[in-house]
Amino acid sequence: MRLTTAHFIVASIGLALQWIVTISVNDLVALQSSLEAAVTAVAGSGGGRLSQSHLNVRDTDGDGRVTWLEVGSAIAGEASAAVTEMLKLISKRIGAPTSPTPLPAAAAGGVLGEDHLAPELAVALLESALEKKEYQRAYSAWRRLLEASSSSPRAAELRERTAAQQVAQLSAVLLERVIEGAEGGARDRELADACRGLAVFARTAAAEGALLQALRRGVQPAEPALWALWSRSGYAQVDRMLERGTAQLERGELDLALGTLNGVVAAAPAFAEGYNQRATLKYGAGDYRGALRDCVRVLELSPSHFGALSGAGLVHFALWRVESAWDGRVPAARGRGAAADANGPRRDDSAAGAGVGGGPSWPWDGRAADAMPGVVAMGVGRGELTQALAYFRRALVVHPLLADAQANARAVLGLLQQMGVGAEAEGSGAAEIGGVG
């Protein structure tokens, strides 16, 4: 029999009373039963696994009462087996592989290795962390609630209700501060805190919608908050894999990064950011068709992902460059390298309030067309340029202040007009935004 919490408490009581006080066998059994019921109540459905057989204490002198010596003797008979079992468990965990392996795609809809946590406790932890503005802890609790809801209707109900309440409250604060209009440190902090709070609720359309609305209203902290939200899969192992893959990408370890990001996509095929980061890698490696396929997949899963929209525009420009055999440079990298900048850098919620670029600045402003009159005159590859302009404009519909997309759209439009296809360009994408058109 395994030792339980009740065994150790009983032993501690006996030791504290220094062998003097004795208790009846019935009292001992009742005490253990009460303790196990309390553990089950706190641990939720998983508490049932903690229940064990009652301690078999022998009343050696037959007087109907047991002393500490008799309790200790009974525990000692089981302690050896319990220690052996514990050592086996430790040995098994030490011998397990330390680097996570890609998860099967079928697992993406269920539990991915997280410890069970009672849904009510997860909600309490989430609300407490949000109140204290501890957003990483809040996301950890939310992730546990997401996990539990995959197998528990009760947890699913709590998840929906909690998300609706918290997102509504944070959205109201955000809207109220925007309407106030006045600038100031306190207001800016409240805006940033509301955005970071919304970024906790991964896989919640209402949270993304509130941040996108704030972005269109010019709330700067909404941009890094959206990157944080998009980078959270709701699964601990997938989050770690994505973090490792982007770190490898930033270090230029492209083969390792590709393997890791392939694992992210396989483990969570409905997680858009896995495809987005892989598109970034493929763009940097010159695999433009592969990058475009991944961008399209991102937009199927997350139509408002302005990073993927801007990235798709860059990919179409790169394809035009290849098709036209232009020997000019590909759009230059800025900040974190060509691969990282193609679709915009990832940011965690600690970056709230900081500017986050949506793509690289190009090393030309449209006048570069003068250096290739033959290409412009023949209108080579104008379909790719038209597509690039359409994607840049779609990005600006989502994020009107995305400066790189504005500059890129103007540059592409300038090329198309020099090709004599200005009218066609005017019909591509969204309406005129930010002076483009």
Steps between C-alpha positions, in 0.01 A plus 500: 500500500624854423543765764242777493483847647288360779773253601758774546259722690410216733869428552574868570220517754631194677857627505392840635317332786822315582361150523255592775165570345319210340209500255243240411515303178161640398623856553805427285287371211259794527788749494649349185161495325445867577844595371450307175162669446664841545777414254243386244300820541808717442648293216177454307441189294868412520471467877356154470842374407629599844262272690671196652411207724479578868805436712490153650605562861511198730383536856779277637393513868128447426375794707311663212744794480817556302814685604742693286732199502227287345424766234871541426544127462218484245641794302852356502374185332381704203768769488753279324263420216399866467863618479578233240207616289608863529856416391367317195294804404798735539721265301245484219473879481876553506542248220236663278615712203553862602429658159133503399410312185242610245150407607255313279249720323212312662615621840448865409132485585554347842731509800867556424687393808373751757431396858133481593362793696149540636315746271375707794856536629626599153235773482595627846868511405419677173292770666758551774786533249306748285422710806870507589596567135708181489416420140728202445352329806153588375574338165630189675170469689300565183699231321413253775134590465517449124655160556240391753215613275600251230379213716265659754166665413512681833842645417381598151208688652729677746741589220228659288351691791836618633622612158177688430512682834869588500519601133189717538648676805839559337339617175284746694805645675681525166209675329444735792864610503501550122184713512647715776757612246728677745862394509690423814711240676211350698279470191781346296566243772133409517486458122811280505367292791165445327676389181733265687205355688315429174814333362467234773190349339652289226259337253227750593357688202351775718840587648659522155208709374533747787873543436447544124237766568743677734771479234276673245437772758873563526564332836870417475517229770247296301765403244744320734199355682376347175842348433492353852147364448589349161811337648306312770366166388331402827730196530814514714711272282404676176581838656844374601564357153400827331726697734790267428440510124493881484816517711673261258375713211643816653835328548503396134469128576261449210509118484431467872234770487323333207488168684364665813238705314394193301440340839286796611286472186465123540408527868252786462376524138242764595762730658565780249825631646682174430439553127582871527843440651569224248407742219751744646769233486416396144501861380846551647620176336366603158217245490242758393233257383524309826483826696190605305325169572564546872378863489178387332452238771551763771232716343260207476534456875538868596370731223602816687865401552660817365847344530407223257323750270806723483723193466297370207549837330876471544493145362313613187755777450781245531324278244473799267870563542577141403257500208626830361866402553557836665844512659398747767499405863227316681338717769765553762482370852454728797552418864480124534603387150323430174339181619367649821377820338312348208188436705568716800683411821345311785459690824391387841273706721796665670539711186167675546525859394812450289488540125499176305572503127276311260772441241829634366557835339589463134828651373315684222210743480355426158759703307707180471282421199708753307792257522314230305312668215477179298324311774259786564427556132412136441289479812671174596349334806241768557258238634735434793525874568123536489469218752767661720308829500175322587661330802660823624166674477325219686762532775420872521129429538585307816781725618469848343818623670726221374765731357696239306187377323415860406846560353503165322155555351601842366817357347320214326227732377769726355647207306160395368419852387830516312399174332180666386273285714398764751129441442541130568699579812228733622256208501721268702451453868315737729412864464760773525667501839771721639546686171549184293321521168 
